[in-house]
Amino acid sequence: MTAFAPLLGLLEDVPDHRRAEGKVYRLPYVLLFSILAIVSGGNSYRSIATFIDTHRRRLNRAFGLRWRRAPAHTAIRYILQGLDSDAVEAAFRRHASLLQTACARPGSGSLAIDGKTLRGSFDGFRDRAAAQLLGVFATDTALVLAHSDIDEKSNEIPAAQALLAELGLASRLVTLDALHCQSAHSKPPLRPDAT
């Protein structure tokens, strides 16, 4: 299916942690079908397996596959839990960048950076604080261009500074919460080779 070809190509770059004997289902397709299941309302490994099972024939035709059955929910859990999260994030950032370039008008729109706490991520038993993410949202195309974990012992401020430097947003209008009203944010970051 040509609409998904760019995303599948980027998902090919995500390393597969499984042994060669365990690669019955190719990783890019498992990832893509998991995304489709989640976008369709799935919220568990079982719902992903059910989605693939329900639409297996249609997915086989559309993507030229020969899957006789959907992967078991335990196989999907094993595949997804073993992924390199940095590699997956890099693939999604490249995909979002391609979409942003294709959809945005030059010089238009701004970026909004905001932190969010993930619901249900607090774990009192293991004495772990709730997980926090910092996201970059393009207002003109309604795309999330990137997100980054906020260190448990830190806050949004250093995470936002690192994300701004990493994405190279020097020429873009960026909005942040009042929390970020600090003089260090108004100056462009120094390049490593600058003295």
N, C-alpha and C positions, 0 to 999 in steps of 0.2 A: 504494500500500500504506500503510494508515493507521499502521502501527507505525513506519514510517520518515519520516512526514510532518514531525514536529518537527525531526528532524535535517536533512532536505532543505531545510526553510525556513531553517535557520541556515546551511547551506552556500550558499544563494542569496546571502548577504551577502559571501561571499569574492569579491574582484574577479578578473575573468577578464582575463588579460594578452594574450589572442589578439586579432588583428584580426577584424572582423566576418565576413570571408570564411572565416576558419579555424574558425568555431564550428559545425562540423557536429554535434558531440556536446556537449550542454549540460554545463557544468562541474559542477553539483551531482551529476548522475548519474555522471559519470566519477569524482568523488571518492568517492561512496557505493559504487560498484561496486569501486573500488580498495580501500576499507576492507574490504568483504566478502571480496575475494580474499585480502587479507593475513590476516584472521581465519581464513580457511579453509586457511592454510598457505602461501600464495604469498609469495615473497621476492624477486621481480624484476619488471621491467616486462613481460617475456615471460609470466610466470605470471599477471599481472593480465589481459593480453590473452587468454590461454588461458581463464581463468576466465570472462571476459565472453563469449567465443566459445562456450564449452561451454554456458553458461546463458542465452544471448541470447534465445531464444524465451520462456523462462520470465520473464526480466527484462522483456521487452517487454510481456507480458501483465500482470504484476504492477504495472508502473509506467505503463502506457498509452503506451509508446514504439513507434517504428517503425524501429528500427535494423536495417538489412539485413545489416550485418556489424559485428564488433567493431572498435574503433579499433586501429590497428597499435601495436605496442609502442613504436615511435619517437614516435608521436603522444602516447601516454600519458606517455612520458618528458618530452617537450617541455611538456606541460600541467603535470605535477607539479613539474618543476624550476623552472618560472617562477612558481609560487605565492608570494604574500606570506605568509611563515611567521607573522608576527604576526596577520594576519587569520584564518588557519587555527586558530591557537592560541586566539584570541578566540572563534571559533565552537565549538571543542571545550569551552572553559571554560563557555560558556553552556549547552551541551548537558549537560555533567556537572552543572552547578548545577540544571538542571531535573530530571534523574534523581535527584539527591541530595534535592531538595525532595519529590519524589514518593515516594521509598522510605524516607527516614529518619524515625524517630520524633523528635519535638521534644525537644531536650535530651539526646539519647543519642549515644553514640559519641564517639570522639576522632579527631584528625587526626595522621598521622605524616608528617614531612617528612624525606626522606633523599636523599642524592646518589648518583648512579650514573655510572660511566664506561662509555661506549658501546664495546662490543667491536668491534675492527677499525677504529676511528676514528683510531688513531695513524698518522701519515704521516711516517716518517723521511726520505723523499726530499725532501719540502717543508719539513722541520723544523717540523712542526706536532704539538703535543701531542694526546693523546687527548681527544675531546670529553666534557664532563661535563654532566649534567643534574641538576636538583633537582626532585623530585616531591612533590606533596601527595596523600596517600592517606587516604580516609575509611574508618576501620576498621569502621564499622557497615554500610556498603553495599558495601564492597570496590570503590569507584570511585576512579580517579585524577581529582582535581578540577582540577589544574593542573600544569604543569611549566615550568621556566625554564632557559635556558642559563646555565651558570656561565662567566664570562669566563675566557679562557685564562690571563690574568695575575693571576687572583684565586683565591678559594676559596669554599667553601660558606657561610661566615659572612655576608659582605655580601649574597650572593644570597638566603639565607634571610630576613634582615632585610627586604630589599626585597619579597620574596614575601609575607611576613606582613603588611606594611603595605598592599600592593596588594590582597590578598584580604580585608582587614578581619576578621581572626580574633580580635579582642580578647576575645570572650566564649566562645571554644572552648578545650577542653583540647587542647594540641598537644604531641606528643613529638618530640624531636630527639636526635641522637647526642650523646655526651659532649663532642664537639668544640665544641658550642654552649653549654657551661656557662660563661657569661659574664654579669656583672651587667647589662650593657646589654640583654640579652634578656629579663630578668625585668620590666623596666619597659615600660609601654605607650609606643609611639612618640608623639612630640609631633605635634599637628596643625599644618599649615603656618600657620594663622592664630593659633596660640597664641604667647604671648610669655613 
